[in-house]
Amino acid sequence: MQQKIIILDFGSQTTQLIGRRVRELDTFCEILPYNKFPKDDESVIGVILSGSPFSVHDPEAFKVDLSPFIGRIPVLGICYGAQFISHTLGGKVEKADSREYGRANLETVDNSNPLFKGFEQHSQVWMSHGDTITAIPDGFQVIASTKDVKYAAYWCPPGSQLSTLNCQLSTGIWAVQFHPEVFHSLQGTQLLKNFVVDICGSRQSWSAASFVDSTVAELKAQLGQDRVILGLSGGVDSSVAAVLLNRAIGNRLTCIFVDHGMLRKNEFQQVMDDYKVLGLNVIGVDASETFFSDLAGVTEPEQKRKIIGRDFVEVFNAEAKKITDAKWLAQGTIYPDRIESLNITGKVIKSHHNVGGLPKEMNLRLCEPLKWLFKDEVRRVGRQLGMPEHLITRHPFPGPGLAVRILGDITPEKVRILQDADDIYIRGLREWVDTDGETLYNKVWQAGVILLSTVRSVGVMGDERTYEHPVALRAVTSTDAMTADWAHLPYEFMAKVSNEIINKVRGVNRVCYDISSKPPATIEWE
């Protein structure tokens, strides 16, 4: 039986980061809405309660019945989770005099407690809360404090009588006011390891190799002798999904790669060549005229996405209908896609092109072999499958392609301008070897060029005045795209790329660099 940690999501921006940290400990975890704890699931070895944008005193705050799991399996509350445990079990949570946000140091730490095994005194942690715990429930003990936060961490040991729930604990309860999952909590990984491995007893058996073996076996059992259709995008997710399926069912997999006309320069043929090397059965469809026609005059970003999504389904469906014996549609959907699409607040930031169900007329069942993986795990699986490194390290690319990197309406000429500029930029990142011997491309999570086609700027080329478009270069560092920082590229590199774009790309006379982080900005502009 596969062990799992359940992370109950109360709406924190860092919930997925908790999940990634647990996965890095070779332990499977599942992120669920705060009120969806799976009852009678014997594979659950521990529960983590996430942070939240709410105060425990807010009328709309998310609340959960703790009795199905607390005291029965180990529980760790983080930030709001810690406050909710205290508030629910008889402690006290009050509004702090000032919002406690940023770095703090643990002044006292109980190293004898299993949660803080191996911790250094004065270890740096990251706080982010407006309320603070001013009293903990009866039977609980403080195990870490900062200068300003007495109850930075507390616990209730096994065997304690919990009067509020009228039960005796068979296992402990732990709670921390800080965020161990974020980079700035310097020993946060150690704390999570102490909880997941030592306290919960994880066997640490979740790995790329085990995932490949188990998934191939599951796909063989699930699909039998059925034929499967897979929509390829050229990205790492759909490519890894295709190779996994190919290993499981061989030539019963048919892949369809739709060119909507807004791929990178020469990308359609390059990707088709890559898939041929991988031994995949791929049908390439050039539908660029249809997409350009339907996008003519459309400027609103979400409308662009919806048109491209609709046209993609129609083109894909027309091609798929030719494969009359297909029973399954496979997608390269990964775990963050699914979590964002089921956003706990119910608010859509932007629509995902590969989430949201199948058209009824296709009459196909859905197969998503990567649905439990984060992006970095997908890459590890790709390496385990022996895929070429240039496919595995390929930067994420939006499903709507360059359409969401062109501000304003879409025309073939604007796409041509952006393709030429983007080609110079990406090629430059691949060729520039940094001082540590690694290319800039491999040091960056995602990069691309944005065409500011709604803006024109004055320039001078030769002795002539120009009035053309600026472009913005975007490059970010990240591990999962949930948070990202702008990449500090060398000035010499940016000067070289800027000069080459302005000199070689007709229609561009100015180059800017985007230094926004996520949040508050997103990685893509639209």
PAKE-731419 format. One record per residue (C-alpha): x, y, z; residue in one letter. Coordinates in steps of 0.25 Angstrom, whole numbers, plus 5000, padded with zeros to 4 digits. Each point is the difference from the previous one (the first is absolute). Layout:
! PAKE-731419
XYZa/...
***
This chain:
! PAKE-731419
500050005000m/500550144996q/500250095012q/499550144999k/500050135007i/498750084999i/500250154999i/498750075003l/499950134992d/499450135007f/500450094989g/501450035002s/500950054988q/501149905005t/499149875002t/500649944987q/501450045005l/499749915012i/499749894991g/501250014992r/500950005013r/499349875004v/500249944986r/501550045001e/500049905012l/499649894991d/498750005006t/498650004993f/499150115004c/498650054996e/499550145001i/498550005003l/499050115003p/500050035015y/498649935002n/500449874991k/500849915010f/499849864994p/499449915011k/500449865002d/501250014991d/501149925007e/501150054991s/500050145007v/501250015010i/499950145003g/499250134998v/500550144998i/499150125001l/500450124991s/500050155002g/498850094995s/499750144996p/499050005011f/500050035015s/499449895009v/499050115004h/499550034986d/498649964998p/500449944986e/501249935006a/500249864996f/499749905011k/500149855001v/499649895010d/501349955006l/499549885007s/500149904988p/501550015000f/500650085012i/500649915010g/499949884991r/501150034990i/501150115002p/499550144996v/500850124997l/499450145000g/500750114992i/499750155003c/498450004998y/500049855003g/500850035013a/499050115004q/498849924996f/500449885009i/500250095012s/498750084997h/499249874999t/500649935011l/499950105011g/501250104998g/499950144996k/500450084987v/500050155000e/500350114990k/501450035000a/500550145004d/500650014986s/500149904989r/501149905002e/500649984986y/501449964996g/501249945006r/500149975015a/500949915008n/499649895010l/500650055013e/499749875007t/499849864994v/499749875008d/501049914992n/499549885008s/498650014993n/500049914987p/499550124992l/501350085002f/501049895000k/501350054994g/499650155001f/501050115003e/499650105011q/499750144993h/499649934987s/499350104990q/498649984997v/498950074992w/498850065006m/498750054993s/498850025008h/499150115006g/499549935012d/500949935011t/499849895010i/499950065014t/499649875007a/500149854996i/499049905005p/500149925013d/501049884998g/500850074989f/501450055002q/500950114994v/501249944992i/500550124993a/500050165001s/500550124993t/500250135007k/498650054996d/499249874999v/500049915013k/499249894993y/500849994987a/499949855002a/499249915009y/499649855002w/499149915007c/500749865003p/499449874998p/499249945012g/499450145003s/498650015003q/499350104991l/498850055008s/499450094988t/499949874991l/499849915012n/501149904995c/501449955004q/501150034990l/500649884994s/501050094992t/500550145002g/499550134994i/501050114995w/499850144996a/501050114995v/499650154998q/501150014989f/500149944986h/501049894999p/499749984986e/500650134995v/501450024996f/500250115011h/499849905011s/501449945000l/499749875007q/498649994995g/500449874992t/500649945012q/498750035008l/499149944989l/500949884999k/499949985015n/498550004999f/499849924987v/501149895002v/500349995015d/498650035006i/499149954989c/500949894996g/500150024985s/500849894993r/500450104990q/499749914988s/499450104991w/501050024988s/500150024985a/500449864998a/498849955009s/499150094993f/500449954986v/499849855004d/498750025007s/499450094990t/500449924988v/499349885007a/498850085003e/499950054986l/500149864994k/498949955010a/499150134997q/500150004985l/500149864997g/500049984984q/499350144998d/500550114991r/500450135006v/500150144994i/500950105006l/500150154997g/501450045000l/500550155002s/501549984999g/500250035014g/500649915011v/498749965006d/499349944988s/501349944995s/500349925013v/498549965000a/500249954985a/501249925003v/499449945013l/498849964992l/500849954988n/500849915010r/498749945005a/499249984987i/500950024989g/499450034986n/498650015006r/500350145004l/499850114989t/500550145003c/499450124993i/500850135000f/499250134995v/500850124995d/499250125003h/501050094994g/500550065013m/501149915003l/501450045001r/500850024987k/500249874993n/499449925012e/499049924993f/501049924991q/501050005011q/499049935010v/499549914989m/501549954998d/500249985015d/498849915001y/500449924988k/501349975007v/499249965012l/499349904992g/498650065002l/498949994990n/499650154998v/499150074990i/500350144998g/498950104996v/500350144995d/498750085004a/500750145001s/499050074990e/498849965008t/500650055013f/500450134994f/498750024993s/499249985013d/501050095008l/499950124991a/499750135007g/499949935014v/500850075011t/499549955013e/500949895006p/499049915006e/499250004987q/501349974992k/500249885009r/498649954999k/500050024984i/501349924999i/499549895010g/498749994992r/500749994987d/501049905005f/498949915004v/499350014987e/501249984992v/500549885009f/498649945000n/499950004985a/501349934999e/499749905012a/498749964993k/500849944989k/500549905010i/498749935002t/500449895010d/500650095010a/499449995014k/500950105008w/500650145000l/501350025007a/500550135005q/501350055006g/499250075012t/500950015012i/499650025015y/500250155001p/499050014988d/499049935007r/500150075014i/500050144993e/498749964992s/499449965013l/500450135007n/499550005014i/499550144999t/499249974988g/500750114992k/500649984986v/501350074998i/500149954986k/499449884993s/500949884998h/500049944986h/500149855004n/499050005011v/498550005001g/499549874994g/499749944986l/499050044989p/498949915002k/499949974985e/501449935001m/499549895008n/501449975006l/500449975013r/501150085007l/501449955003c/501050095007e/501349925004p/500750135006l/498850055008k/500749985014w/501450064996l/500650145001f/500850064989k/501449965006d/499549865002e/499549994985v/501450034996r/500649905010r/499149894993v/500450054986g/501449975004r/499749875006q/499349964987l/501350044992g/499450124993m/501050104993p/500450115010e/499650114991h/498649965000l/500049985015i/500650145003t/499150074990r/499450125007h/498550005003p/499250064988f/498650055001p/499049924993g/499450124992p/501550024996g/500550144995l/498550055000a/500150035015v/501450074998r/499450104990i/499350125006l/498850034992g/499549934988d/500749894992i/500550004986t/500949914992p/501050124999e/500050035015k/500349855003v/501150014990r/500650115007i/499949935013l/500549874995q/501350074995d/500250075013a/499749885008d/501049914992d/501150105002i/499750005015y/499949855002i/501149974991r/500950105008g/499649935014l/500449874994r/501350044995e/500550095012w/500849925010v/500050075013d/501250015009t/499749865007d/500049934987g/498549994999e/499150064989t/499150125003l/498949924994y/500149885010n/500150105012k/498750074996v/498649935002w/499350084989q/500450104990a/499350074989g/499850134992v/498750095001i/499650094988l/499450135005l/499250014987s/499150105006t/501250105003v/500950074990r/501350075004s/500850104992v/501449954996g/501250044991v/500649904990m/501150054991g/499550144997d/498549975000e/499050015011r/499249885003t/498749985007y/499949855003e/499749905011h/500749975013p/500249865005v/500249955015a/500949895003l/499549915012r/500849905007a/499749945014v/500649905010t/499149915007s/499749855004t/498649984997d/499450134994a/499250035012m/501050115004t/501150064992a/501150105000d/500550084988w/501349944995a/501350095002h/500649984987l/501350054997p/500050154994y/501049954989e/499049904996f/498850095000m/500850114992a/500449894989k/498549954999v/499450145000s/501050044989n/499749884991e/498550015001i/500050154997i/501049984988n/499349874994k/498550015004v/499350094990r/498950075008g/500750015014v/500850125004n/500149995015r/500249885010v/499650005015c/500249905011y/498949965010d/500550005014i/498649965007s/499949885009s/498849915002k/499350045008p/499550104998p/500249994985a/499849874992t/501149944991i/499250024987e/499550144997w/498649954996e/
***
